Amino acid sequence: MNKPDGLTIVRPGEVISFLSALPVSKIPGVGKVTQKTLAEKFHVEKIADLTKIPMDDLRDSLGRSAVWLVNVANGVDESEVIESWDPVSISSETTFMEDEGDYEKVREVMEEVAKDVFSRVEEEHYLFRNIGIKIRFTGFETHTRSKSLSAHSVSFEILLRECEKMLSEFYDSDRKVRLIGVRVSSLKKKAEDQKTLMDWETTS
């Protein structure tokens, strides 16, 4: 609101009235396809219209994301607010063309993302001590996990191993994945020909 430099303050008691007049496309994740479905099936154009549609009807057309949409339309979103990742970090993420329920495929994509992160770590001659993943599910539910190492490292094997451990926490979930991301932080510049205790661990 009030772009590019304005500031809009919406107080708790004003949330519903503020949202009601906005077009439904203002809700993150409501793209052209969802917007067309809402307009053609339910005559929804504004956020206020969305709150009047029975949840079961919306769920039949939009799946589990219907719950999230209705909650947001009513000013309810309990997702963790993450302003940004550690600014002293290197990260990469990818969004699936279609939400993915096969976690082996998610793991494979995560490995490719990790390779991208690691190549940038090497190019910039960094060591890292903190490893993290970000996973976003259908409905934009987002989780982050991180692990601090006992010493700085520049080992891809360690990076991938820790990422796989963190991802495995979600293997029993029936939720489909929309996005997967990898980051490293607590960085420091690597001295010429420097090895770390963690590196010796992978080669011993």
Secondary structure, DSSP 8 states (H G I E B T S, - for coil): --TTT------GGGHHHHHHTSBGGGSTT--HHHHHHHHHHH---BHHHHTTS-HHHHHHHHTTHHHHHHHHHTT---S-----S-SSEEEEEEEEEEEE--HHHHHHHHHHHHHHHHHHHHHTTEEEEEEEEEEEETTS-EEEEEEEEEEEE--HHHHHHHHHHHHHTTTT----EEEEEEEEES-EE--TT---HHHHHHH-
